[in-house]
Amino acid sequence: MGVNNKNAQDNIQLKGNKKPLQVLHISKKDTQKKSQFIDNEQTKSLEEIKKENIPIKPQIIKNDSVKEIDDSNENTQDFDISKQDSIKNDLNRPLNFSEQNTDFQLERTVDEFDFDESAFLEALNANEPIGATGETISGKVIAIESDGLYVDIGGKAPGYMPKKECGLGVITNFKEKFSIGLKMEVLVIKEQNADGMVTVSARALILRQSWEKVSSAAKNGELINVLINGFNRGGLTCDVDGLRGFIPRSQLEDGQDYQSFVGKTLKVAFLEVNPESRKLVLSEKKASLVSKLTSLELGQLIEGEVLAVKPYGFFVDLGGASGLLHQSSLTNGSIRSLREVFREGEMIKALISEIDLEKGRIGLNTALLENSAGELIIDKQKVMQEAAERALKTKALFDKKNKINEHQ
C-alpha cells in the first residue's frame, strides 16, 4: 500500500522524455584566447575596409612661384633656434633709416594732383573777412530803414550804417538824401559780428579826410578863412571842414573884446593839429607871421634887432616876425661866450637859411658871411659892412637849395 519513492522519480523522468541538465565548466584561459582572437579579426577587417576606401591622390603640378614658397618653407623649417635671441634684439632696436640704403618711393606726389594755386588763393580770398576796422570800402545802398541803412560792400553780409553815422550834423531829409542803388564810400568802424555784418560810417570817413586835409595844409603853412560860430572863456570856436577849431584869446590880434568876433570871418594859421586827440588849434597872429614869411626866401639878407640872447643863440626881430641865429650858424671860429659877438638891442645883418611855415620859424646864418674862420669875432664891423657883397657869393648855394624845396 505504501509508494516507493524511487519508482516515482523514475516515472517522472521517463514521462517527460528530457535529458537531465548538465553543468558547463569554462576555463579562464580559454576565454582570454577567444577574446584575443576576436579582437585580431576585427582589426584585420577594419584595415581591409580602410584600404578599399583610400582615394587616389591626384598629381599636383607646381609652378615656379609655388616652388619658391616651398623652398622658403623648407628654409623656415631649417631655421636655427639659437639665432632667436639675436633676431629678437634686432627687432627691439629702433630703426635708423640713415643706415639703410632703401629708397622710399611715394605712391603719388603733390604735383601729380590737379592742384591750381590761383584757384586756391581765390578761394582763400573769398572766405577772407571783408571789413577790418579803419578800412575804406566802396558800396551801394540796398535797403533803407528808419534807424539806418544797409550798404552792399561785397561781403557775405551787408554793412549796417546807423542814421547818426550817415553824415555830419542832423540829417532831416534822410530817405530823400539816400536812395536805393546810391554808390558811396564808407569807413568800417566796427568789425563783423557773428552774422558777418560790419558797422560802417560815412561821417567817420568825412572826418578822417578832413583831418588829412588840415594836416597837409598845416605842413605847407597854408592860411585859411574861418567863420566864428561861438566863444567860451578861453577863446573862439569855429568850423573847419566839419572839425571843431579853437582860437585862444592870446592868438588874436586884439583879444580884448573877442566876443564881438562871433559871426565874422578871420584869417588864421594852424597852430596845432592832432587827429588822435582831436585837437585843432588856430592862430590869427601866426597867420600874420606866415604872411610875412611867404614874402621871404632862402639866401635873402635881412637886418634886424637882437631881441634876446639865449644859451643856444640869438632871437632877432625881423619886423613882426622873429628869426633864430643859432650858435652853430654864428661863426666858423670858436667862441667862449655868445655875448662877445652880439648883444641885446644891437642891429645885425644875417642870411635867411631856413623858412619853416608850419612852425612859423626862420633860421638865420652869419657864418656864411665870413671870408675866414672866426672873422666875425676878429673884425665884426667889416663883415657887417660888406654883408651885401658877400651875400651874393652864397646866392648859387641857396638857389640850389630852393630848387630842391620846390620839387619836394
KOLKOL-458602 format. One line per 4 residues: their letters; for each residue x negated, y negated, z negated of C-alpha. Coordinates in steps of 0.001 Angstrom, whole numbers, plus 500000, padded with zeros to 6 digits. Each point is the difference from the previous one (the first is absolute). Example, Ala and Ser with C-alpha at 12.3 -4.5 7.8 and 13.67 -1.06 7.14 Angstrom:
BEGIN
as) 487700,504500,492200 ~ 498630,496560,500660 $
end
This chain:
BEGIN
mgvn) 500000,500000,500000 ~ 497121,497830,499487 ~ 498292,498040,503061 ~ 496451,500536,500903 $
nkna) 498316,496664,500410 ~ 497327,501303,502387 ~ 502532,501208,502507 ~ 501818,496738,499813 $
qdni) 496930,498090,500999 ~ 499293,502293,502932 ~ 503524,499614,501238 ~ 499671,496244,500033 $
qlkg) 496812,500047,502055 ~ 501320,502436,502588 ~ 503247,498240,500366 ~ 498398,496737,501174 $
nkkp) 497494,501636,502425 ~ 497445,497184,499079 ~ 496305,500288,499328 ~ 498835,499005,496605 $
lqvl) 498234,496561,499642 ~ 496204,499975,500322 ~ 497632,497517,498345 ~ 497528,498260,502414 $
hisk) 496519,499456,498743 ~ 498232,497046,501839 ~ 496273,499427,499585 ~ 498667,496449,499530 $
kdtq) 497101,500531,502422 ~ 502321,501025,502766 ~ 502071,496876,499537 ~ 496975,497709,500366 $
kksq) 498836,501756,503179 ~ 503423,499679,501597 ~ 500285,496233,499219 ~ 496517,499385,501383 $
fidn) 500868,501857,503155 ~ 503160,497995,500465 ~ 498103,496684,499571 ~ 497420,500994,502574 $
eqtk) 502666,500936,502482 ~ 501803,496663,499553 ~ 496748,498060,500489 ~ 499230,501872,503220 $
slee) 503447,499306,501359 ~ 499731,496242,499223 ~ 496615,499750,501740 ~ 501415,501699,503064 $
ikke) 502898,497554,500068 ~ 497617,497010,499755 ~ 497899,501328,502842 ~ 503024,500317,502167 $
nipi) 501100,496350,499238 ~ 496591,498235,500550 ~ 500523,497490,502883 ~ 497501,499565,502773 $
kpqi) 498010,496811,499343 ~ 499780,497863,503168 ~ 496617,498829,501224 ~ 499349,496324,499239 $
iknd) 498070,497936,502545 ~ 498161,497182,498259 ~ 498977,496804,501735 ~ 496958,497860,499146 $
svke) 501760,497783,497443 ~ 501261,503032,498057 ~ 496514,501494,500066 ~ 498585,496759,498559 $
idds) 502525,500142,497159 ~ 499123,503630,499325 ~ 496307,499148,499966 ~ 500626,497189,497524 $
nent) 502011,502369,497821 ~ 497146,502487,500065 ~ 497599,497242,499041 ~ 502317,499071,497183 $
qdfd) 500012,503550,498762 ~ 496202,499982,500036 ~ 500032,496840,497920 ~ 497438,499999,497263 $
iskq) 501762,499443,496679 ~ 496748,498791,498467 ~ 500251,496811,502074 ~ 503303,498968,498474 $
dsik) 498394,497832,497293 ~ 497909,497971,502433 ~ 502965,499451,502321 ~ 502173,498985,497057 $
ndln) 497417,497316,499068 ~ 499999,498705,503578 ~ 503776,499667,499934 ~ 499932,498100,496712 $
rpln) 497337,497574,501269 ~ 501507,496735,501436 ~ 499791,499609,503729 ~ 497264,497745,501375 $
fseq) 500848,499132,503570 ~ 496617,498374,500541 ~ 498353,503436,499773 ~ 502220,501387,502704 $
ntdf) 499582,499482,503695 ~ 503665,500628,500681 ~ 501609,497408,502263 ~ 503512,499159,498950 $
qler) 502263,499230,502918 ~ 503142,498027,499376 ~ 503057,501284,501730 ~ 500931,496499,501196 $
tvde) 498510,496550,499717 ~ 501795,496689,499552 ~ 499204,499019,503571 ~ 501862,503030,501295 $
fdfd) 503263,498700,498537 ~ 502094,497474,501844 ~ 498924,497038,497798 ~ 500820,496493,501198 $
esaf) 498201,497385,497890 ~ 501965,497063,501401 ~ 503289,501755,499229 ~ 498761,500773,496496 $
leal) 499057,496365,499332 ~ 503303,498846,501461 ~ 501848,502301,497619 ~ 498049,498586,497061 $
nane) 500819,496445,501038 ~ 503661,500899,500358 ~ 500112,501234,496410 ~ 497919,497147,498622 $
piga) 502023,497681,497778 ~ 500799,496701,501719 ~ 499872,496841,497963 ~ 497213,499521,497483 $
tget) 500344,497048,497638 ~ 498698,496840,501675 ~ 500358,501396,503519 ~ 501594,497898,502742 $
isgk) 502453,501919,502208 ~ 502123,499025,502991 ~ 503589,501249,500072 ~ 503575,499165,500864 $
viai) 503186,499590,497993 ~ 502257,503071,500175 ~ 502539,499327,497225 ~ 501191,497029,497948 $
esdg) 501491,500238,496522 ~ 501216,497349,497589 ~ 496915,500345,497790 ~ 497388,500486,502712 $
lyvd) 499188,501626,503307 ~ 498259,503076,501435 ~ 497076,499762,502406 ~ 498793,502805,502253 $
iggk) 496217,500125,499482 ~ 499328,503296,501771 ~ 499966,502207,496903 ~ 502178,502915,499030 $
apgy) 502193,497509,498132 ~ 500685,496297,500644 ~ 498584,497222,497873 ~ 502307,498160,497630 $
mpkk) 499813,496204,499661 ~ 501855,498425,497070 ~ 501838,496783,500793 ~ 497611,497875,497907 $
ecgl) 497060,501306,502061 ~ 501511,499046,503357 ~ 498478,496505,500045 ~ 498978,496905,498070 $
gvit) 502586,498180,497931 ~ 503707,500795,499882 ~ 501490,501562,503149 ~ 503615,498930,500375 $
nfke) 500874,501438,503444 ~ 498474,503415,499348 ~ 501934,502121,502543 ~ 499737,497289,502640 $
kfsi) 496228,499659,499674 ~ 499354,503750,500151 ~ 501655,502076,502711 ~ 499762,503669,500994 $
glkm) 496961,500571,502227 ~ 498139,496880,498805 ~ 496231,500610,500213 ~ 497918,498736,497103 $
evlv) 496735,500503,498142 ~ 500181,501001,496361 ~ 497601,500643,497157 ~ 500201,503172,497912 $
ikeq) 500336,498995,496350 ~ 500875,503429,498556 ~ 498935,503420,501238 ~ 502468,502682,500964 $
nadg) 502196,501745,497467 ~ 501020,503652,499905 ~ 502238,499453,503046 ~ 497101,498526,502002 $
mvtv) 501434,496467,499924 ~ 497734,496976,499442 ~ 500915,496491,498840 ~ 499029,497258,502454 $
sara) 500045,496206,499895 ~ 500001,497220,502562 ~ 499538,497397,497273 ~ 496779,501589,498704 $
lilr) 498587,500078,503527 ~ 500769,496296,500517 ~ 498279,499123,496721 ~ 496956,502112,500862 $
qswe) 499666,498274,503334 ~ 500360,496631,498260 ~ 497162,500793,497581 ~ 497808,501072,502903 $
kvss) 500804,496755,501802 ~ 499245,497651,497096 ~ 496814,501931,499132 ~ 498727,499463,503533 $
aakn) 500997,496327,499910 ~ 498203,499459,496689 ~ 496849,501667,501322 ~ 499968,497699,503016 $
geli) 500639,496941,497843 ~ 503300,499186,501699 ~ 502350,497326,498696 ~ 503774,500515,499849 $
nvli) 503049,497863,499410 ~ 502372,501219,497284 ~ 503429,498877,498837 ~ 500168,499458,496229 $
ngfn) 503069,501828,498663 ~ 499518,499736,496234 ~ 497814,499027,497075 ~ 499121,501129,496506 $
rggl) 497840,498708,497185 ~ 496775,501046,501753 ~ 500671,498778,503539 ~ 502015,500482,503171 $
tcdv) 501369,503079,501752 ~ 500432,500639,503709 ~ 500658,502762,502521 ~ 497250,501305,502321 $
dglr) 501267,502593,502503 ~ 502260,501550,497368 ~ 497344,499811,497259 ~ 500290,497810,496929 $
gfip) 497217,497423,499936 ~ 498959,497830,497054 ~ 498270,496595,500024 ~ 498528,499022,496572 $
rsql) 500371,496370,498956 ~ 496212,499684,499881 ~ 499820,500865,503697 ~ 502288,497127,501031 $
edgq) 498642,496678,501251 ~ 502454,498310,497673 ~ 501330,502217,497259 ~ 501653,497374,497855 $
dyqs) 503529,500168,501415 ~ 499729,503453,501536 ~ 503759,500793,499655 ~ 500667,497477,502756 $
fvgk) 498289,502263,502548 ~ 502917,502485,499974 ~ 501525,500100,503475 ~ 496886,498454,501578 $
tlkv) 497309,501530,502194 ~ 496350,500082,498924 ~ 496843,501051,501842 ~ 498125,502480,497849 $
afle) 497085,502426,500157 ~ 499740,503469,498493 ~ 498329,499982,496612 ~ 500613,503643,498965 $
vnpe) 501535,502896,501920 ~ 500439,503303,498114 ~ 502473,502495,501513 ~ 499507,502499,497154 $
srkl) 501069,497580,497284 ~ 502298,498142,502436 ~ 498259,496780,499133 ~ 500040,497216,502601 $
vlse) 498544,496673,498813 ~ 499838,496963,502278 ~ 498263,496615,499779 ~ 500671,496580,501508 $
kkas) 496574,498728,498931 ~ 498207,502866,501702 ~ 501973,499267,503162 ~ 498495,496509,500000 $
lvsk) 496537,501492,499479 ~ 500425,502578,502759 ~ 501151,497245,502327 ~ 496690,498276,499390 $
ltsl) 498048,503254,500321 ~ 501462,500660,503421 ~ 498382,496760,501162 ~ 496590,501287,498922 $
elgq) 497689,502427,501801 ~ 496930,502047,499216 ~ 496699,498135,500372 ~ 501629,496620,499498 $
lieg) 497965,497505,497958 ~ 502065,498399,497230 ~ 499324,497484,497264 ~ 501517,500158,496537 $
evla) 499624,499265,496329 ~ 498744,502545,497472 ~ 502940,500566,497682 ~ 498516,502552,497616 $
vkpy) 496811,501975,499381 ~ 500550,503643,499101 ~ 497448,502738,499169 ~ 500597,501495,503456 $
gffv) 500123,496789,502098 ~ 501658,496658,500741 ~ 503614,499029,500748 ~ 500151,497237,502617 $
dlgg) 503024,497801,500742 ~ 500724,499864,503723 ~ 502908,497543,499864 ~ 502952,502000,498713 $
asgl) 498185,503334,500171 ~ 497049,501338,498066 ~ 497097,502057,501288 ~ 497589,502275,498110 $
lhqs) 496255,499644,500501 ~ 498751,503266,498504 ~ 496481,500165,498565 ~ 499077,502702,502536 $
sltn) 500746,497500,502825 ~ 498335,497003,498323 ~ 496346,500418,501018 ~ 497546,502588,501306 $
gsir) 497621,499115,497206 ~ 500121,500993,496333 ~ 501559,497682,497421 ~ 500051,499957,496233 $
slre) 503241,498005,499552 ~ 502784,498920,502344 ~ 499971,496520,498501 ~ 496505,499308,501305 $
vfre) 501550,500037,503518 ~ 503425,498297,499678 ~ 501973,498366,497222 ~ 503696,499278,499408 $
gemi) 501342,496964,501934 ~ 497147,500202,502561 ~ 500893,499719,503714 ~ 498542,502832,502052 $
kali) 500103,501386,503552 ~ 500501,503691,500734 ~ 500958,502395,502754 ~ 503306,501919,499878 $
seid) 498959,503671,499991 ~ 503330,501665,499073 ~ 503705,499227,500350 ~ 502436,502326,498202 $
lekg) 503525,498874,500785 ~ 501592,502743,497893 ~ 498209,498941,496830 ~ 499742,496338,501006 $
rigl) 496247,500085,499494 ~ 497184,498205,501802 ~ 496406,501169,499780 ~ 497137,497491,500391 $
ntal) 496304,500368,500855 ~ 496988,497633,499716 ~ 497207,502595,500364 ~ 500535,500023,503802 $
lens) 499070,496280,500058 ~ 496478,500699,498738 ~ 497020,500166,502368 ~ 497972,501854,497402 $
agel) 500795,502001,496889 ~ 500667,497768,496978 ~ 499952,496767,502044 ~ 503258,498890,498375 $
iidk) 498296,500063,496594 ~ 496838,498233,501177 ~ 501553,497316,502244 ~ 503781,500017,499577 $
qkvm) 500422,496471,501402 ~ 498351,500877,503340 ~ 502202,503108,500408 ~ 503162,497992,499392 $
qeaa) 498948,497218,502441 ~ 499189,502470,502810 ~ 503002,502253,499243 ~ 501931,499087,503196 $
eral) 497012,500793,502267 ~ 499171,503206,498157 ~ 503650,501121,500165 ~ 499773,500070,503795 $
ktka) 497309,502720,499779 ~ 502432,502288,498175 ~ 502823,499477,502495 ~ 499107,503093,502067 $
lfdk) 500042,502138,496851 ~ 503510,498890,499005 ~ 501357,500105,503553 ~ 499156,503694,500061 $
knki) 501697,500466,496637 ~ 503119,498146,501182 ~ 500329,502295,503024 ~ 499807,503050,497779 $
nehq) 502776,498618,497757 ~ 502204,499236,503006 ~ 499835,503629,501195 ~ 500849,501404,496565 $
end
